[in-house]
Amino acid sequence: MSDVSRDFERAVEKMKKSLSDALVHFYPLAGRLATSPEGFVYIDCNDRGADFIEASAPDIRVSEVMNETVSDVVGELFALNGALNMDAHSLPLLVVQLNISKHKYLIREMMKRDHLVMK
């Protein structure tokens, strides 16, 4: 196993533990949206969980993902690409994805499409 692979595996385990710890305090993110009989949308804290995804994209540079224009290939990396608001009734409210790319790890937190690059 290469150093990059070992580092990636350590990062994955650390992220999973951190996500688990965070969901204790932010448990609504482990639920799903629901609609009451009266038509009100609310978060059903049903403990269905957030998704954690590990992905490898060795031919994609972080700079390609950080651009304002996103290629179709880069768009395919993200689990909720194309999801609509109403999909939150069945899809997780939070998806955390850790990609290994050409130069760095790219962590993509899909909630609100914010992004963060770790060196």
MARVEX-505349 format. One line per field, with one value per atom (N, C-alpha, C): z, x, y; residue in one letter; chain; residue number from 1; atom name. Coordinates in steps of 0.2 Angstrom, whole numbers. Example, Ala and Ser with C-alpha at 12.3 -4.5 7.8 and 13.67 -1.06 7.14 Angstrom:
2
w	c(39 | 39 | 39 | 35 | 36 | 39)
u	c(66 | 62 | 66 | 64 | 68 | 64)
v	c(-28 | -22 | -16 | -11 | -5 | 0)
residuo	c(A | A | A | S | S | S)
cadena	c(A | A | A | A | A | A)
num	c(1 | 1 | 1 | 2 | 2 | 2)
atomo	c(N | CA | C | N | CA | C)
END
This chain:
119
w	c(0 | 0 | 0 | -4 | -5 | 1 | 2 | 7 | 6 | -1 | -2 | 0 | -2 | 0 | 8 | 11 | 19 | 22 | 19 | 21 | 20 | 14 | 12 | 17 | 18 | 23 | 30 | 32 | 39 | 39 | 33 | 32 | 32 | 29 | 29 | 36 | 40 | 46 | 51 | 50 | 54 | 53 | 46 | 44 | 46 | 46 | 48 | 56 | 60 | 67 | 68 | 65 | 66 | 64 | 59 | 56 | 62 | 64 | 69 | 76 | 78 | 84 | 82 | 76 | 75 | 75 | 72 | 72 | 78 | 84 | 90 | 92 | 90 | 92 | 87 | 81 | 75 | 72 | 76 | 75 | 69 | 69 | 63 | 56 | 55 | 49 | 47 | 52 | 51 | 49 | 49 | 47 | 40 | 38 | 32 | 32 | 27 | 27 | 26 | 29 | 29 | 29 | 27 | 26 | 30 | 35 | 39 | 35 | 38 | 34 | 33 | 36 | 35 | 30 | 27 | 22 | 25 | 31 | 34 | 33 | 30 | 30 | 36 | 38 | 44 | 44 | 48 | 48 | 53 | 50 | 54 | 56 | 63 | 66 | 67 | 61 | 61 | 61 | 62 | 62 | 56 | 50 | 44 | 42 | 45 | 44 | 38 | 39 | 33 | 29 | 23 | 19 | 19 | 19 | 19 | 13 | 8 | 2 | 1 | -1 | -3 | -10 | -13 | -21 | -23 | -28 | -31 | -38 | -39 | -45 | -47 | -48 | -49 | -55 | -60 | -66 | -65 | -60 | -59 | -54 | -56 | -52 | -47 | -42 | -37 | -41 | -44 | -48 | -53 | -55 | -60 | -56 | -50 | -46 | -43 | -42 | -39 | -44 | -50 | -55 | -55 | -57 | -57 | -62 | -68 | -73 | -71 | -70 | -68 | -74 | -76 | -82 | -80 | -85 | -83 | -79 | -81 | -77 | -70 | -68 | -61 | -58 | -61 | -59 | -57 | -60 | -59 | -52 | -49 | -43 | -37 | -38 | -32 | -32 | -26 | -26 | -27 | -25 | -25 | -31 | -36 | -42 | -45 | -47 | -50 | -45 | -39 | -34 | -33 | -33 | -32 | -24 | -22 | -15 | -13 | -17 | -15 | -14 | -17 | -16 | -9 | -5 | 2 | 6 | 4 | 7 | 7 | 2 | 2 | 2 | 0 | 1 | 7 | 9 | 15 | 15 | 21 | 21 | 21 | 23 | 23 | 20 | 15 | 12 | 12 | 15 | 15 | 11 | 6 | 2 | 2 | 2 | 2 | -4 | -8 | -15 | -14 | -17 | -18 | -25 | -26 | -33 | -34 | -40 | -42 | -37 | -34 | -30 | -22 | -21 | -14 | -12 | -6 | -4 | -5 | -8 | -9 | -5 | 0 | 4 | 2 | 0 | -3 | 2 | 5 | 9 | 5 | 4 | -1 | 1 | 8 | 10 | 8 | 5 | 2 | -3 | -5 | -10 | -8 | -1 | 1 | 0 | 0 | -1 | 3 | 4 | 8 | 5 | 5 | 2 | 8 | 9 | 15 | 11 | 14 | 12 | 15)
u	c(4 | 0 | 4 | 3 | 7 | 6 | 10 | 9 | 3 | 1 | -5 | -11 | -11 | -16 | -17 | -12 | -12 | -15 | -12 | -14 | -22 | -24 | -31 | -35 | -33 | -37 | -37 | -32 | -32 | -37 | -37 | -41 | -48 | -50 | -57 | -59 | -55 | -57 | -58 | -54 | -54 | -61 | -62 | -68 | -75 | -75 | -80 | -81 | -76 | -77 | -79 | -76 | -79 | -86 | -88 | -95 | -100 | -98 | -101 | -102 | -96 | -96 | -101 | -100 | -104 | -112 | -114 | -121 | -124 | -120 | -123 | -126 | -123 | -125 | -129 | -129 | -133 | -137 | -140 | -144 | -150 | -152 | -157 | -154 | -148 | -145 | -145 | -146 | -147 | -154 | -158 | -165 | -167 | -173 | -176 | -181 | -183 | -188 | -195 | -200 | -206 | -212 | -218 | -223 | -229 | -231 | -237 | -243 | -249 | -255 | -258 | -255 | -258 | -253 | -248 | -244 | -238 | -236 | -230 | -224 | -219 | -212 | -208 | -206 | -202 | -196 | -192 | -186 | -189 | -189 | -191 | -185 | -183 | -177 | -178 | -177 | -178 | -172 | -166 | -160 | -158 | -160 | -159 | -151 | -148 | -141 | -139 | -133 | -130 | -126 | -125 | -121 | -113 | -109 | -102 | -99 | -96 | -94 | -86 | -83 | -76 | -75 | -71 | -71 | -64 | -62 | -55 | -56 | -53 | -53 | -46 | -41 | -34 | -32 | -37 | -35 | -38 | -41 | -44 | -40 | -39 | -35 | -40 | -38 | -42 | -45 | -40 | -42 | -47 | -48 | -54 | -61 | -61 | -67 | -68 | -63 | -64 | -66 | -66 | -68 | -76 | -78 | -85 | -89 | -86 | -89 | -87 | -92 | -90 | -92 | -87 | -87 | -92 | -95 | -99 | -95 | -89 | -85 | -85 | -83 | -83 | -90 | -95 | -102 | -104 | -101 | -103 | -100 | -95 | -91 | -96 | -101 | -105 | -112 | -113 | -119 | -125 | -126 | -132 | -133 | -128 | -128 | -135 | -139 | -145 | -151 | -150 | -155 | -159 | -166 | -170 | -172 | -175 | -177 | -182 | -187 | -191 | -188 | -182 | -179 | -177 | -176 | -174 | -179 | -185 | -189 | -187 | -183 | -180 | -172 | -169 | -162 | -159 | -153 | -150 | -150 | -151 | -150 | -142 | -138 | -131 | -127 | -123 | -118 | -111 | -107 | -100 | -96 | -92 | -88 | -81 | -77 | -69 | -67 | -64 | -61 | -54 | -50 | -43 | -42 | -39 | -38 | -30 | -29 | -22 | -17 | -18 | -13 | -15 | -21 | -23 | -30 | -32 | -38 | -43 | -49 | -54 | -60 | -62 | -68 | -73 | -79 | -84 | -90 | -92 | -98 | -104 | -108 | -114 | -119 | -119 | -125 | -123 | -127 | -127 | -121 | -118 | -112 | -107 | -105 | -99 | -94 | -88 | -82 | -76 | -71 | -66 | -60 | -54 | -48 | -44 | -42 | -37 | -30 | -25 | -18 | -15)
v	c(-6 | 0 | 6 | 11 | 17 | 22 | 27 | 32 | 35 | 37 | 41 | 37 | 30 | 26 | 25 | 25 | 25 | 31 | 37 | 43 | 44 | 42 | 42 | 38 | 32 | 28 | 31 | 34 | 37 | 43 | 47 | 53 | 50 | 45 | 42 | 40 | 37 | 35 | 41 | 46 | 52 | 56 | 56 | 59 | 56 | 49 | 45 | 46 | 46 | 47 | 54 | 59 | 66 | 67 | 64 | 64 | 61 | 55 | 52 | 56 | 59 | 64 | 70 | 73 | 79 | 77 | 71 | 70 | 69 | 68 | 67 | 74 | 79 | 86 | 89 | 87 | 89 | 84 | 80 | 74 | 76 | 82 | 82 | 81 | 82 | 81 | 73 | 69 | 62 | 60 | 65 | 63 | 65 | 65 | 67 | 72 | 75 | 80 | 76 | 78 | 75 | 81 | 79 | 84 | 81 | 86 | 84 | 84 | 81 | 81 | 88 | 93 | 100 | 103 | 100 | 102 | 106 | 105 | 109 | 104 | 107 | 103 | 103 | 98 | 98 | 92 | 92 | 87 | 81 | 76 | 70 | 67 | 67 | 65 | 57 | 54 | 46 | 42 | 46 | 43 | 38 | 40 | 36 | 38 | 43 | 44 | 49 | 51 | 55 | 50 | 52 | 47 | 50 | 45 | 46 | 42 | 46 | 42 | 43 | 38 | 38 | 37 | 42 | 41 | 43 | 40 | 41 | 44 | 50 | 53 | 55 | 50 | 52 | 56 | 57 | 61 | 68 | 70 | 76 | 80 | 86 | 91 | 95 | 97 | 101 | 107 | 110 | 116 | 116 | 110 | 108 | 109 | 106 | 106 | 113 | 117 | 124 | 129 | 127 | 132 | 133 | 139 | 141 | 137 | 135 | 130 | 123 | 119 | 112 | 108 | 104 | 99 | 93 | 90 | 84 | 79 | 78 | 72 | 74 | 81 | 83 | 83 | 84 | 84 | 77 | 72 | 65 | 63 | 67 | 65 | 66 | 70 | 72 | 68 | 65 | 61 | 64 | 70 | 74 | 79 | 78 | 82 | 81 | 86 | 86 | 85 | 84 | 83 | 89 | 88 | 94 | 95 | 100 | 101 | 96 | 94 | 89 | 82 | 81 | 75 | 73 | 79 | 78 | 74 | 72 | 68 | 61 | 59 | 52 | 52 | 57 | 58 | 60 | 59 | 61 | 69 | 72 | 79 | 81 | 77 | 78 | 72 | 74 | 69 | 72 | 68 | 70 | 66 | 69 | 65 | 66 | 61 | 62 | 59 | 64 | 61 | 62 | 57 | 57 | 60 | 65 | 68 | 68 | 71 | 71 | 74 | 79 | 82 | 82 | 83 | 84 | 80 | 79 | 77 | 82 | 81 | 86 | 83 | 87 | 85 | 89 | 86 | 90 | 89 | 94 | 93 | 96 | 91 | 93 | 97 | 98 | 102 | 110 | 113 | 119 | 120 | 115 | 115 | 119 | 120 | 123 | 119 | 121 | 117 | 119 | 114 | 116 | 111 | 114 | 110 | 109 | 103 | 101 | 100 | 103 | 102 | 96)
residuo	c(M | M | M | S | S | S | D | D | D | V | V | V | S | S | S | R | R | R | D | D | D | F | F | F | E | E | E | R | R | R | A | A | A | V | V | V | E | E | E | K | K | K | M | M | M | K | K | K | K | K | K | S | S | S | L | L | L | S | S | S | D | D | D | A | A | A | L | L | L | V | V | V | H | H | H | F | F | F | Y | Y | Y | P | P | P | L | L | L | A | A | A | G | G | G | R | R | R | L | L | L | A | A | A | T | T | T | S | S | S | P | P | P | E | E | E | G | G | G | F | F | F | V | V | V | Y | Y | Y | I | I | I | D | D | D | C | C | C | N | N | N | D | D | D | R | R | R | G | G | G | A | A | A | D | D | D | F | F | F | I | I | I | E | E | E | A | A | A | S | S | S | A | A | A | P | P | P | D | D | D | I | I | I | R | R | R | V | V | V | S | S | S | E | E | E | V | V | V | M | M | M | N | N | N | E | E | E | T | T | T | V | V | V | S | S | S | D | D | D | V | V | V | V | V | V | G | G | G | E | E | E | L | L | L | F | F | F | A | A | A | L | L | L | N | N | N | G | G | G | A | A | A | L | L | L | N | N | N | M | M | M | D | D | D | A | A | A | H | H | H | S | S | S | L | L | L | P | P | P | L | L | L | L | L | L | V | V | V | V | V | V | Q | Q | Q | L | L | L | N | N | N | I | I | I | S | S | S | K | K | K | H | H | H | K | K | K | Y | Y | Y | L | L | L | I | I | I | R | R | R | E | E | E | M | M | M | M | M | M | K | K | K | R | R | R | D | D | D | H | H | H | L | L | L | V | V | V | M | M | M | K | K | K)
cadena	c(A | A | A | A | A | A | A | A | A | A | A | A | A | A | A | A | A | A | A | A | A | A | A | A | A | A | A | A | A | A | A | A | A | A | A | A | A | A | A | A | A | A | A | A | A | A | A | A | A | A | A | A | A | A | A | A | A | A | A | A | A | A | A | A | A | A | A | A | A | A | A | A | A | A | A | A | A | A | A | A | A | A | A | A | A | A | A | A | A | A | A | A | A | A | A | A | A | A | A | A | A | A | A | A | A | A | A | A | A | A | A | A | A | A | A | A | A | A | A | A | A | A | A | A | A | A | A | A | A | A | A | A | A | A | A | A | A | A | A | A | A | A | A | A | A | A | A | A | A | A | A | A | A | A | A | A | A | A | A | A | A | A | A | A | A | A | A | A | A | A | A | A | A | A | A | A | A | A | A | A | A | A | A | A | A | A | A | A | A | A | A | A | A | A | A | A | A | A | A | A | A | A | A | A | A | A | A | A | A | A | A | A | A | A | A | A | A | A | A | A | A | A | A | A | A | A | A | A | A | A | A | A | A | A | A | A | A | A | A | A | A | A | A | A | A | A | A | A | A | A | A | A | A | A | A | A | A | A | A | A | A | A | A | A | A | A | A | A | A | A | A | A | A | A | A | A | A | A | A | A | A | A | A | A | A | A | A | A | A | A | A | A | A | A | A | A | A | A | A | A | A | A | A | A | A | A | A | A | A | A | A | A | A | A | A | A | A | A | A | A | A | A | A | A | A | A | A | A | A | A | A | A | A | A | A | A | A | A | A | A | A | A | A | A | A | A | A | A | A | A | A | A | A | A | A | A | A)
num	c(1 | 1 | 1 | 2 | 2 | 2 | 3 | 3 | 3 | 4 | 4 | 4 | 5 | 5 | 5 | 6 | 6 | 6 | 7 | 7 | 7 | 8 | 8 | 8 | 9 | 9 | 9 | 10 | 10 | 10 | 11 | 11 | 11 | 12 | 12 | 12 | 13 | 13 | 13 | 14 | 14 | 14 | 15 | 15 | 15 | 16 | 16 | 16 | 17 | 17 | 17 | 18 | 18 | 18 | 19 | 19 | 19 | 20 | 20 | 20 | 21 | 21 | 21 | 22 | 22 | 22 | 23 | 23 | 23 | 24 | 24 | 24 | 25 | 25 | 25 | 26 | 26 | 26 | 27 | 27 | 27 | 28 | 28 | 28 | 29 | 29 | 29 | 30 | 30 | 30 | 31 | 31 | 31 | 32 | 32 | 32 | 33 | 33 | 33 | 34 | 34 | 34 | 35 | 35 | 35 | 36 | 36 | 36 | 37 | 37 | 37 | 38 | 38 | 38 | 39 | 39 | 39 | 40 | 40 | 40 | 41 | 41 | 41 | 42 | 42 | 42 | 43 | 43 | 43 | 44 | 44 | 44 | 45 | 45 | 45 | 46 | 46 | 46 | 47 | 47 | 47 | 48 | 48 | 48 | 49 | 49 | 49 | 50 | 50 | 50 | 51 | 51 | 51 | 52 | 52 | 52 | 53 | 53 | 53 | 54 | 54 | 54 | 55 | 55 | 55 | 56 | 56 | 56 | 57 | 57 | 57 | 58 | 58 | 58 | 59 | 59 | 59 | 60 | 60 | 60 | 61 | 61 | 61 | 62 | 62 | 62 | 63 | 63 | 63 | 64 | 64 | 64 | 65 | 65 | 65 | 66 | 66 | 66 | 67 | 67 | 67 | 68 | 68 | 68 | 69 | 69 | 69 | 70 | 70 | 70 | 71 | 71 | 71 | 72 | 72 | 72 | 73 | 73 | 73 | 74 | 74 | 74 | 75 | 75 | 75 | 76 | 76 | 76 | 77 | 77 | 77 | 78 | 78 | 78 | 79 | 79 | 79 | 80 | 80 | 80 | 81 | 81 | 81 | 82 | 82 | 82 | 83 | 83 | 83 | 84 | 84 | 84 | 85 | 85 | 85 | 86 | 86 | 86 | 87 | 87 | 87 | 88 | 88 | 88 | 89 | 89 | 89 | 90 | 90 | 90 | 91 | 91 | 91 | 92 | 92 | 92 | 93 | 93 | 93 | 94 | 94 | 94 | 95 | 95 | 95 | 96 | 96 | 96 | 97 | 97 | 97 | 98 | 98 | 98 | 99 | 99 | 99 | 100 | 100 | 100 | 101 | 101 | 101 | 102 | 102 | 102 | 103 | 103 | 103 | 104 | 104 | 104 | 105 | 105 | 105 | 106 | 106 | 106 | 107 | 107 | 107 | 108 | 108 | 108 | 109 | 109 | 109 | 110 | 110 | 110 | 111 | 111 | 111 | 112 | 112 | 112 | 113 | 113 | 113 | 114 | 114 | 114 | 115 | 115 | 115 | 116 | 116 | 116 | 117 | 117 | 117 | 118 | 118 | 118 | 119 | 119 | 119)
atomo	c(N | CA | C | N | CA | C | N | CA | C | N | CA | C | N | CA | C | N | CA | C | N | CA | C | N | CA | C | N | CA | C | N | CA | C | N | CA | C | N | CA | C | N | CA | C | N | CA | C | N | CA | C | N | CA | C | N | CA | C | N | CA | C | N | CA | C | N | CA | C | N | CA | C | N | CA | C | N | CA | C | N | CA | C | N | CA | C | N | CA | C | N | CA | C | N | CA | C | N | CA | C | N | CA | C | N | CA | C | N | CA | C | N | CA | C | N | CA | C | N | CA | C | N | CA | C | N | CA | C | N | CA | C | N | CA | C | N | CA | C | N | CA | C | N | CA | C | N | CA | C | N | CA | C | N | CA | C | N | CA | C | N | CA | C | N | CA | C | N | CA | C | N | CA | C | N | CA | C | N | CA | C | N | CA | C | N | CA | C | N | CA | C | N | CA | C | N | CA | C | N | CA | C | N | CA | C | N | CA | C | N | CA | C | N | CA | C | N | CA | C | N | CA | C | N | CA | C | N | CA | C | N | CA | C | N | CA | C | N | CA | C | N | CA | C | N | CA | C | N | CA | C | N | CA | C | N | CA | C | N | CA | C | N | CA | C | N | CA | C | N | CA | C | N | CA | C | N | CA | C | N | CA | C | N | CA | C | N | CA | C | N | CA | C | N | CA | C | N | CA | C | N | CA | C | N | CA | C | N | CA | C | N | CA | C | N | CA | C | N | CA | C | N | CA | C | N | CA | C | N | CA | C | N | CA | C | N | CA | C | N | CA | C | N | CA | C | N | CA | C | N | CA | C | N | CA | C | N | CA | C | N | CA | C | N | CA | C | N | CA | C | N | CA | C | N | CA | C | N | CA | C | N | CA | C | N | CA | C | N | CA | C | N | CA | C | N | CA | C | N | CA | C | N | CA | C | N | CA | C | N | CA | C | N | CA | C)
END
